[in-house]
């Protein structure tokens, strides 16, 4: 996988995390039972999920879904060729649990 250059600016970190969350969503949706579990746990209908893909809360929910299920987290990380910790860190940033890179 190509390494992305470092971003500058207040929202750049979230842009990178958002791209990772969208890649993870593609992996989640490749398996119907897993996709149904995501929808069930988030309470979103497929159309609502599609419509909210630009929202930080939705992207955080996608990655949090993976961090709550270690087997899925490890399998997704393997498929995306990133360490599981990368997905977990992106989830934490999108959830607002860390402030690194977001100060004004």
N, CA, C and O atoms as CSV, one atom per row, in Angstrom:
chain,resi,resn,atom,element,x,y,z
A,1,UNK,N,N,0.843,-1.174,0.000
A,1,UNK,CA,C,0.000,0.000,0.000
A,1,UNK,C,C,0.888,1.237,0.000
A,1,UNK,O,O,1.909,1.259,0.688
A,2,UNK,N,N,0.528,2.247,-0.743
A,2,UNK,CA,C,1.299,3.476,-0.848
A,2,UNK,C,C,1.174,4.276,0.435
A,2,UNK,O,O,0.076,4.454,0.962
A,3,UNK,N,N,2.295,4.752,0.930
A,3,UNK,CA,C,2.304,5.590,2.124
A,3,UNK,C,C,1.895,7.004,1.732
A,3,UNK,O,O,2.441,7.573,0.787
A,4,UNK,N,N,0.943,7.565,2.454
A,4,UNK,CA,C,0.488,8.915,2.164
A,4,UNK,C,C,1.430,9.923,2.798
A,4,UNK,O,O,1.971,9.672,3.875
A,5,UNK,N,N,1.635,11.064,2.143
A,5,UNK,CA,C,2.495,12.094,2.730
A,5,UNK,C,C,1.817,12.701,3.954
A,5,UNK,O,O,0.592,12.662,4.066
A,6,UNK,N,N,2.599,13.260,4.870
A,6,UNK,CA,C,1.993,13.906,6.039
A,6,UNK,C,C,1.148,15.092,5.598
A,6,UNK,O,O,1.477,15.793,4.641
A,7,UNK,N,N,0.072,15.294,6.305
A,7,UNK,CA,C,-0.818,16.409,5.994
A,7,UNK,C,C,-0.521,17.565,6.922
A,7,UNK,O,O,0.028,17.390,8.009
A,8,UNK,N,N,-0.897,18.754,6.469
A,8,UNK,CA,C,-0.759,19.938,7.294
A,8,UNK,C,C,-2.141,20.528,7.473
A,8,UNK,O,O,-3.007,20.380,6.611
A,9,UNK,N,N,-2.341,21.188,8.580
A,9,UNK,CA,C,-3.618,21.835,8.816
A,9,UNK,C,C,-4.469,21.076,9.811
A,9,UNK,O,O,-4.231,19.906,10.110
A,10,UNK,N,N,-5.448,21.767,10.303
A,10,UNK,CA,C,-6.267,21.278,11.399
A,10,UNK,C,C,-7.111,20.071,11.023
A,10,UNK,O,O,-7.280,19.184,11.859
A,11,UNK,N,N,-7.649,19.986,9.817
A,11,UNK,CA,C,-8.539,18.898,9.440
A,11,UNK,C,C,-7.854,17.784,8.665
A,11,UNK,O,O,-8.490,16.779,8.348
A,12,UNK,N,N,-6.586,17.938,8.357
A,12,UNK,CA,C,-5.898,16.964,7.514
A,12,UNK,C,C,-5.827,15.596,8.164
A,12,UNK,O,O,-6.007,14.587,7.483
A,13,UNK,N,N,-5.572,15.534,9.456
A,13,UNK,CA,C,-5.493,14.271,10.151
A,13,UNK,C,C,-6.813,13.530,10.019
A,13,UNK,O,O,-6.836,12.318,9.807
A,14,UNK,N,N,-7.894,14.253,10.143
A,14,UNK,CA,C,-9.208,13.638,10.020
A,14,UNK,C,C,-9.488,13.189,8.586
A,14,UNK,O,O,-10.195,12.202,8.380
A,15,UNK,N,N,-8.953,13.888,7.604
A,15,UNK,CA,C,-9.125,13.471,6.216
A,15,UNK,C,C,-8.471,12.114,5.985
A,15,UNK,O,O,-9.046,11.252,5.321
A,16,UNK,N,N,-7.282,11.924,6.525
A,16,UNK,CA,C,-6.570,10.659,6.401
A,16,UNK,C,C,-7.342,9.554,7.137
A,16,UNK,O,O,-7.493,8.447,6.622
A,17,UNK,N,N,-7.823,9.863,8.330
A,17,UNK,CA,C,-8.607,8.903,9.106
A,17,UNK,C,C,-9.914,8.571,8.391
A,17,UNK,O,O,-10.371,7.428,8.411
A,18,UNK,N,N,-10.504,9.576,7.764
A,18,UNK,CA,C,-11.746,9.360,7.028
A,18,UNK,C,C,-11.517,8.400,5.866
A,18,UNK,O,O,-12.335,7.513,5.622
A,19,UNK,N,N,-10.419,8.573,5.156
A,19,UNK,CA,C,-10.107,7.672,4.039
A,19,UNK,C,C,-9.923,6.240,4.546
A,19,UNK,O,O,-10.375,5.292,3.903
A,20,UNK,N,N,-9.274,6.082,5.674
A,20,UNK,CA,C,-9.080,4.763,6.257
A,20,UNK,C,C,-10.419,4.154,6.667
A,20,UNK,O,O,-10.655,2.964,6.460
A,21,UNK,N,N,-11.291,4.971,7.247
A,21,UNK,CA,C,-12.616,4.493,7.652
A,21,UNK,C,C,-13.426,4.043,6.441
A,21,UNK,O,O,-14.141,3.043,6.512
A,22,UNK,N,N,-13.324,4.763,5.342
A,22,UNK,CA,C,-14.055,4.373,4.134
A,22,UNK,C,C,-13.506,3.080,3.538
A,22,UNK,O,O,-14.265,2.258,3.025
A,23,UNK,N,N,-12.192,2.901,3.607
A,23,UNK,CA,C,-11.612,1.637,3.151
A,23,UNK,C,C,-12.089,0.490,4.049
A,23,UNK,O,O,-12.410,-0.596,3.566
A,24,UNK,N,N,-12.128,0.743,5.334
A,24,UNK,CA,C,-12.603,-0.268,6.277
A,24,UNK,C,C,-14.074,-0.602,6.009
A,24,UNK,O,O,-14.477,-1.762,6.097
A,25,UNK,N,N,-14.866,0.415,5.684
A,25,UNK,CA,C,-16.273,0.169,5.375
A,25,UNK,C,C,-16.401,-0.751,4.172
A,25,UNK,O,O,-17.240,-1.651,4.167
A,26,UNK,N,N,-15.584,-0.537,3.159
A,26,UNK,CA,C,-15.614,-1.426,1.996
A,26,UNK,C,C,-15.355,-2.865,2.400
A,26,UNK,O,O,-15.997,-3.786,1.897
A,27,UNK,N,N,-14.402,-3.055,3.319
A,27,UNK,CA,C,-14.102,-4.401,3.798
A,27,UNK,C,C,-15.286,-4.964,4.585
A,27,UNK,O,O,-15.652,-6.126,4.409
A,28,UNK,N,N,-15.877,-4.154,5.443
A,28,UNK,CA,C,-17.035,-4.597,6.241
A,28,UNK,C,C,-18.172,-5.027,5.332
A,28,UNK,O,O,-18.791,-6.068,5.553
A,29,UNK,N,N,-18.446,-4.231,4.312
A,29,UNK,CA,C,-19.583,-4.499,3.432
A,29,UNK,C,C,-19.356,-5.679,2.494
A,29,UNK,O,O,-20.289,-6.127,1.827
A,30,UNK,N,N,-18.129,-6.184,2.438
A,30,UNK,CA,C,-17.849,-7.337,1.576
A,30,UNK,C,C,-18.409,-8.638,2.149
A,30,UNK,O,O,-18.403,-9.668,1.474
A,31,UNK,N,N,-18.888,-8.595,3.387
A,31,UNK,CA,C,-19.453,-9.768,4.041
A,31,UNK,C,C,-20.841,-9.402,4.576
A,31,UNK,O,O,-20.967,-8.571,5.475
A,32,UNK,N,N,-21.883,-10.031,4.014
A,32,UNK,CA,C,-23.249,-9.631,4.356
A,32,UNK,C,C,-23.575,-9.735,5.846
A,32,UNK,O,O,-24.134,-8.784,6.393
A,33,UNK,N,N,-23.256,-10.835,6.530
A,33,UNK,CA,C,-23.556,-10.875,7.966
A,33,UNK,C,C,-22.830,-9.779,8.751
A,33,UNK,O,O,-23.395,-9.208,9.684
A,34,UNK,N,N,-21.602,-9.489,8.384
A,34,UNK,CA,C,-20.846,-8.436,9.070
A,34,UNK,C,C,-21.475,-7.075,8.770
A,34,UNK,O,O,-21.575,-6.229,9.659
A,35,UNK,N,N,-21.896,-6.861,7.530
A,35,UNK,CA,C,-22.543,-5.600,7.152
A,35,UNK,C,C,-23.851,-5.421,7.919
A,35,UNK,O,O,-24.160,-4.325,8.387
A,36,UNK,N,N,-24.612,-6.497,8.045
A,36,UNK,CA,C,-25.869,-6.427,8.790
A,36,UNK,C,C,-25.617,-6.132,10.266
A,36,UNK,O,O,-26.388,-5.411,10.900
A,37,UNK,N,N,-24.538,-6.690,10.809
A,37,UNK,CA,C,-24.185,-6.425,12.213
A,37,UNK,C,C,-23.827,-4.949,12.382
A,37,UNK,O,O,-24.224,-4.328,13.368
A,38,UNK,N,N,-23.078,-4.379,11.426
A,38,UNK,CA,C,-22.748,-2.956,11.484
A,38,UNK,C,C,-24.012,-2.114,11.492
A,38,UNK,O,O,-24.158,-1.211,12.317
A,39,UNK,N,N,-24.926,-2.408,10.576
A,39,UNK,CA,C,-26.164,-1.631,10.507
A,39,UNK,C,C,-26.974,-1.785,11.787
A,39,UNK,O,O,-27.546,-0.818,12.291
A,40,UNK,N,N,-27.019,-3.003,12.307
A,40,UNK,CA,C,-27.771,-3.234,13.532
A,40,UNK,C,C,-27.189,-2.489,14.721
A,40,UNK,O,O,-27.928,-1.926,15.529
A,41,UNK,N,N,-25.871,-2.483,14.831
A,41,UNK,CA,C,-25.231,-1.827,15.973
A,41,UNK,C,C,-25.247,-0.309,15.863
A,41,UNK,O,O,-25.304,0.385,16.878
A,42,UNK,N,N,-25.197,0.207,14.654
A,42,UNK,CA,C,-25.214,1.663,14.480
A,42,UNK,C,C,-26.637,2.209,14.417
A,42,UNK,O,O,-26.855,3.399,14.644
A,43,UNK,N,N,-27.605,1.347,14.112
A,43,UNK,CA,C,-28.978,1.793,13.980
A,43,UNK,C,C,-29.255,2.503,12.664
A,43,UNK,O,O,-30.317,3.103,12.491
A,44,UNK,N,N,-28.310,2.439,11.741
A,44,UNK,CA,C,-28.475,3.104,10.451
A,44,UNK,C,C,-29.055,2.156,9.418
A,44,UNK,O,O,-28.708,0.976,9.381
A,45,UNK,N,N,-29.937,2.678,8.580
A,45,UNK,CA,C,-30.402,1.951,7.406
A,45,UNK,C,C,-29.353,2.171,6.313
A,45,UNK,O,O,-28.589,3.134,6.381
A,46,UNK,N,N,-29.306,1.295,5.309
A,46,UNK,CA,C,-28.303,1.469,4.244
A,46,UNK,C,C,-28.302,2.865,3.624
A,46,UNK,O,O,-27.235,3.430,3.387
A,47,UNK,N,N,-29.474,3.426,3.361
A,47,UNK,CA,C,-29.534,4.770,2.771
A,47,UNK,C,C,-28.999,5.833,3.721
A,47,UNK,O,O,-28.353,6.787,3.288
A,48,UNK,N,N,-29.265,5.670,5.022
A,48,UNK,CA,C,-28.759,6.620,6.013
A,48,UNK,C,C,-27.237,6.528,6.118
A,48,UNK,O,O,-26.549,7.539,6.254
A,49,UNK,N,N,-26.730,5.304,6.052
A,49,UNK,CA,C,-25.283,5.120,6.086
A,49,UNK,C,C,-24.642,5.833,4.905
A,49,UNK,O,O,-23.681,6.583,5.075
A,50,UNK,N,N,-25.171,5.601,3.710
A,50,UNK,CA,C,-24.641,6.253,2.505
A,50,UNK,C,C,-24.673,7.771,2.634
A,50,UNK,O,O,-23.708,8.454,2.292
A,51,UNK,N,N,-25.790,8.290,3.128
A,51,UNK,CA,C,-25.966,9.739,3.214
A,51,UNK,C,C,-25.059,10.379,4.264
A,51,UNK,O,O,-24.759,11.570,4.181
A,52,UNK,N,N,-24.625,9.600,5.244
A,52,UNK,CA,C,-23.845,10.179,6.342
A,52,UNK,C,C,-22.351,9.856,6.271
A,52,UNK,O,O,-21.636,10.060,7.252
A,53,UNK,N,N,-21.870,9.360,5.141
A,53,UNK,CA,C,-20.462,8.974,5.035
A,53,UNK,C,C,-19.494,10.145,5.185
A,53,UNK,O,O,-18.312,9.929,5.453
A,54,UNK,N,N,-19.958,11.353,5.022
A,54,UNK,CA,C,-19.096,12.514,5.210
A,54,UNK,C,C,-19.080,13.033,6.638
A,54,UNK,O,O,-18.399,14.014,6.935
A,55,UNK,N,N,-19.824,12.384,7.522
A,55,UNK,CA,C,-19.918,12.842,8.902
A,55,UNK,C,C,-18.906,12.112,9.782
A,55,UNK,O,O,-18.758,10.892,9.705
A,56,UNK,N,N,-18.224,12.871,10.607
A,56,UNK,CA,C,-17.202,12.305,11.482
A,56,UNK,C,C,-17.786,11.227,12.390
A,56,UNK,O,O,-17.132,10.211,12.622
A,57,UNK,N,N,-18.988,11.419,12.905
A,57,UNK,CA,C,-19.593,10.438,13.814
A,57,UNK,C,C,-19.804,9.092,13.118
A,57,UNK,O,O,-19.607,8.041,13.728
A,58,UNK,N,N,-20.197,9.120,11.863
A,58,UNK,CA,C,-20.406,7.871,11.118
A,58,UNK,C,C,-19.077,7.174,10.874
A,58,UNK,O,O,-18.972,5.958,11.038
A,59,UNK,N,N,-18.065,7.934,10.486
A,59,UNK,CA,C,-16.751,7.348,10.244
A,59,UNK,C,C,-16.175,6.766,11.535
A,59,UNK,O,O,-15.551,5.705,11.521
A,60,UNK,N,N,-16.388,7.468,12.649
A,60,UNK,CA,C,-15.943,6.959,13.943
A,60,UNK,C,C,-16.673,5.665,14.291
A,60,UNK,O,O,-16.067,4.728,14.810
A,61,UNK,N,N,-17.968,5.615,14.006
A,61,UNK,CA,C,-18.752,4.408,14.304
A,61,UNK,C,C,-18.265,3.207,13.495
A,61,UNK,O,O,-18.259,2.079,13.987
A,62,UNK,N,N,-17.860,3.458,12.263
A,62,UNK,CA,C,-17.348,2.373,11.408
A,62,UNK,C,C,-16.095,1.766,12.025
A,62,UNK,O,O,-15.984,0.546,12.143
A,63,UNK,N,N,-15.152,2.616,12.417
A,63,UNK,CA,C,-13.919,2.102,12.992
A,63,UNK,C,C,-14.134,1.556,14.404
A,63,UNK,O,O,-13.481,0.591,14.801
A,64,UNK,N,N,-15.027,2.157,15.148
A,64,UNK,CA,C,-15.328,1.652,16.492
A,64,UNK,C,C,-15.963,0.270,16.421
A,64,UNK,O,O,-15.741,-0.575,17.289
A,65,UNK,N,N,-16.746,0.055,15.388
A,65,UNK,CA,C,-17.333,-1.272,15.153
A,65,UNK,C,C,-16.227,-2.314,15.057
A,65,UNK,O,O,-16.346,-3.406,15.611
A,66,UNK,N,N,-15.164,-1.980,14.361
A,66,UNK,CA,C,-14.048,-2.915,14.217
A,66,UNK,C,C,-13.281,-3.078,15.518
A,66,UNK,O,O,-12.901,-4.194,15.872
A,67,UNK,N,N,-13.046,-1.988,16.235
A,67,UNK,CA,C,-12.265,-2.093,17.465
A,67,UNK,C,C,-13.018,-2.864,18.544
A,67,UNK,O,O,-12.402,-3.364,19.485
A,68,UNK,N,N,-14.316,-2.965,18.424
A,68,UNK,CA,C,-15.118,-3.721,19.394
A,68,UNK,C,C,-15.110,-5.219,19.116
A,68,UNK,O,O,-15.558,-6.003,19.953
A,69,UNK,N,N,-14.608,-5.626,17.958
A,69,UNK,CA,C,-14.568,-7.039,17.563
A,69,UNK,C,C,-13.160,-7.347,17.073
A,69,UNK,O,O,-12.836,-7.132,15.905
A,70,UNK,N,N,-12.321,-7.855,17.984
A,70,UNK,CA,C,-10.901,-8.024,17.675
A,70,UNK,C,C,-10.653,-8.846,16.417
A,70,UNK,O,O,-9.770,-8.511,15.627
A,71,UNK,N,N,-11.422,-9.921,16.219
A,71,UNK,CA,C,-11.212,-10.741,15.018
A,71,UNK,C,C,-11.435,-9.924,13.749
A,71,UNK,O,O,-10.667,-10.033,12.793
A,72,UNK,N,N,-12.481,-9.110,13.741
A,72,UNK,CA,C,-12.740,-8.250,12.581
A,72,UNK,C,C,-11.655,-7.193,12.436
A,72,UNK,O,O,-11.214,-6.901,11.324
A,73,UNK,N,N,-11.224,-6.620,13.553
A,73,UNK,CA,C,-10.177,-5.599,13.515
A,73,UNK,C,C,-8.913,-6.154,12.875
A,73,UNK,O,O,-8.331,-5.529,11.988
A,74,UNK,N,N,-8.492,-7.326,13.325
A,74,UNK,CA,C,-7.264,-7.931,12.804
A,74,UNK,C,C,-7.428,-8.312,11.332
A,74,UNK,O,O,-6.524,-8.084,10.528
A,75,UNK,N,N,-8.570,-8.887,10.980
A,75,UNK,CA,C,-8.799,-9.297,9.588
A,75,UNK,C,C,-8.867,-8.083,8.659
A,75,UNK,O,O,-8.332,-8.120,7.551
A,76,UNK,N,N,-9.517,-7.018,9.102
A,76,UNK,CA,C,-9.611,-5.808,8.280
A,76,UNK,C,C,-8.236,-5.178,8.127
A,76,UNK,O,O,-7.854,-4.780,7.027
A,77,UNK,N,N,-7.501,-5.085,9.209
A,77,UNK,CA,C,-6.153,-4.516,9.143
A,77,UNK,C,C,-5.282,-5.299,8.171
A,77,UNK,O,O,-4.518,-4.719,7.399
A,78,UNK,N,N,-5.405,-6.613,8.218
A,78,UNK,CA,C,-4.647,-7.450,7.294
A,78,UNK,C,C,-5.047,-7.157,5.846
A,78,UNK,O,O,-4.189,-7.028,4.972
A,79,UNK,N,N,-6.345,-7.056,5.602
A,79,UNK,CA,C,-6.837,-6.791,4.244
A,79,UNK,C,C,-6.388,-5.424,3.739
A,79,UNK,O,O,-6.095,-5.262,2.555
A,80,UNK,N,N,-6.335,-4.446,4.634
A,80,UNK,CA,C,-5.938,-3.088,4.246
A,80,UNK,C,C,-4.429,-2.880,4.344
A,80,UNK,O,O,-3.916,-1.817,3.992
A,81,UNK,N,N,-3.733,-3.889,4.819
A,81,UNK,CA,C,-2.283,-3.845,4.966
A,81,UNK,C,C,-1.820,-2.708,5.867
A,81,UNK,O,O,-0.891,-1.970,5.540
A,82,UNK,N,N,-2.494,-2.583,7.015
A,82,UNK,CA,C,-2.101,-1.627,8.049
A,82,UNK,C,C,-2.108,-2.365,9.383
A,82,UNK,O,O,-2.805,-3.371,9.521
A,83,UNK,N,N,-1.357,-1.893,10.354
A,83,UNK,CA,C,-1.415,-2.517,11.671
A,83,UNK,C,C,-2.786,-2.273,12.315
A,83,UNK,O,O,-3.380,-1.216,12.104
A,84,UNK,N,N,-3.295,-3.233,13.096
A,84,UNK,CA,C,-4.570,-3.005,13.792
A,84,UNK,C,C,-4.551,-1.727,14.636
A,84,UNK,O,O,-5.571,-1.050,14.763
A,85,UNK,N,N,-3.395,-1.402,15.208
A,85,UNK,CA,C,-3.286,-0.190,16.020
A,85,UNK,C,C,-3.566,1.073,15.207
A,85,UNK,O,O,-4.032,2.070,15.759
A,86,UNK,N,N,-3.289,1.042,13.915
A,86,UNK,CA,C,-3.567,2.194,13.052
A,86,UNK,C,C,-5.067,2.435,12.962
A,86,UNK,O,O,-5.523,3.577,13.021
A,87,UNK,N,N,-5.836,1.351,12.819
A,87,UNK,CA,C,-7.303,1.474,12.777
A,87,UNK,C,C,-7.826,1.963,14.120
A,87,UNK,O,O,-8.706,2.822,14.169
A,88,UNK,N,N,-7.289,1.420,15.213
A,88,UNK,CA,C,-7.744,1.813,16.546
A,88,UNK,C,C,-7.423,3.275,16.832
A,88,UNK,O,O,-8.241,3.989,17.411
A,89,UNK,N,N,-6.235,3.723,16.427
A,89,UNK,CA,C,-5.857,5.121,16.641
A,89,UNK,C,C,-6.745,6.059,15.824
A,89,UNK,O,O,-7.145,7.117,16.310
A,90,UNK,N,N,-7.050,5.675,14.596
A,90,UNK,CA,C,-7.939,6.500,13.765
A,90,UNK,C,C,-9.324,6.573,14.382
A,90,UNK,O,O,-9.956,7.629,14.370
A,91,UNK,N,N,-9.799,5.459,14.922
A,91,UNK,CA,C,-11.109,5.448,15.594
A,91,UNK,C,C,-11.101,6.417,16.764
A,91,UNK,O,O,-12.040,7.194,16.936
A,92,UNK,N,N,-10.046,6.375,17.566
A,92,UNK,CA,C,-9.956,7.263,18.726
A,92,UNK,C,C,-9.936,8.730,18.304
A,92,UNK,O,O,-10.597,9.565,18.922
A,93,UNK,N,N,-9.178,9.044,17.252
A,93,UNK,CA,C,-9.133,10.439,16.788
A,93,UNK,C,C,-10.500,10.887,16.275
A,93,UNK,O,O,-10.946,11.993,16.577
A,94,UNK,N,N,-11.157,10.038,15.506
A,94,UNK,CA,C,-12.467,10.410,14.968
A,94,UNK,C,C,-13.508,10.542,16.068
A,94,UNK,O,O,-14.445,11.332,15.956
A,95,UNK,N,N,-13.341,9.767,17.127
A,95,UNK,CA,C,-14.261,9.873,18.261
A,95,UNK,C,C,-13.950,11.086,19.127
A,95,UNK,O,O,-14.721,11.427,20.024
A,96,UNK,N,N,-12.813,11.741,18.858
A,96,UNK,CA,C,-12.446,12.917,19.630
A,96,UNK,C,C,-11.769,12.586,20.942
A,96,UNK,O,O,-11.718,13.423,21.843
A,97,UNK,N,N,-11.240,11.357,21.062
A,97,UNK,CA,C,-10.602,10.948,22.303
A,97,UNK,C,C,-9.198,11.499,22.439
A,97,UNK,O,O,-8.649,11.516,23.540
A,98,UNK,N,N,-8.605,11.951,21.346
A,98,UNK,CA,C,-7.293,12.571,21.428
A,98,UNK,C,C,-7.379,13.912,20.732
A,98,UNK,O,O,-8.205,14.108,19.841
A,99,UNK,N,N,-6.547,14.809,21.129
A,99,UNK,CA,C,-6.591,16.152,20.524
A,99,UNK,C,C,-5.359,16.414,19.671
A,99,UNK,O,O,-5.208,17.518,19.146
A,100,UNK,N,N,-4.475,15.436,19.515
A,100,UNK,CA,C,-3.257,15.641,18.732
A,100,UNK,C,C,-3.605,16.056,17.304
A,100,UNK,O,O,-4.371,15.382,16.616
A,101,UNK,N,N,-3.041,17.154,16.880
A,101,UNK,CA,C,-3.243,17.622,15.516
A,101,UNK,C,C,-4.532,18.373,15.294
A,101,UNK,O,O,-4.845,18.749,14.164
A,102,UNK,N,N,-5.304,18.604,16.379
A,102,UNK,CA,C,-6.574,19.290,16.171
A,102,UNK,C,C,-6.630,20.627,16.896
A,102,UNK,O,O,-7.694,21.244,16.945
A,103,UNK,N,N,-5.528,21.092,17.458
A,103,UNK,CA,C,-5.574,22.370,18.148
A,103,UNK,C,C,-5.573,23.514,17.133
A,103,UNK,O,O,-5.018,23.406,16.039
A,104,UNK,N,N,-6.206,24.597,17.532
A,104,UNK,CA,C,-6.314,25.725,16.612
A,104,UNK,C,C,-5.084,26.569,16.600
A,104,UNK,O,O,-5.023,27.560,15.872
